[in-house]
Amino acid sequence: MIKNTIVVNRPIEIVFDYASHFERHPEWQPDLKAAEFQGPAQVGAAGSETRQMGRRVQTYQWRVSECEPPHRLGFETTSGPMRPAGTMAFRSEGEGTRVDFEMALNPRGWMKLLAPIIERQVQKTNTEHLGLFKQRLEADGS
C-alpha cells in the first residue's frame, strides 16, 4: 500500500471540491496528459485518463468507488495491466485540511514482477503530485 499525507492551508470543502473535479487532475499531475470525466463525482461515475509513464503512454478507464463529500473520495482502475485503486481522505486540521492518500497498484500478469520497482517510483511521484496539489490550491484559491 502506497501512502502519502499533506496538509493544505485551505478549508476542507474547497480541497475536496478541487480533488473531485477529475478533469482538472492534469493541473497537478504533470504525467497525466488527458483526463475525461462526466461529472458530478458520485459512486459509479466513470472516466478515462492518459498517463505518460517513462516513454510509455497508457490510456485506461476508471470509476469512482467512494464519494462522501467532503471526507472521502475513492477510485478504481478498470482496465490495463496495472489497476490502481485508492482513496483520498480529507480531515480538517487547524485552519487547513489534512489529505491522506492511499493507493494499491493491483498489478496483473507480468507487471507483478515489476511491482516493487514501480511502487517506489509511484510513492515518489505521488509525493510530487500532492505537493503540486497543495501549491495550486494555496496559490490561486482554485
Helices and strands as residue ranges (DSSP letters): E 2-8, H 12-20, G 22-27, E 32-37, E 46-53, E 56-68, E 72-77, E 85-93, E 96-104, H 111-140
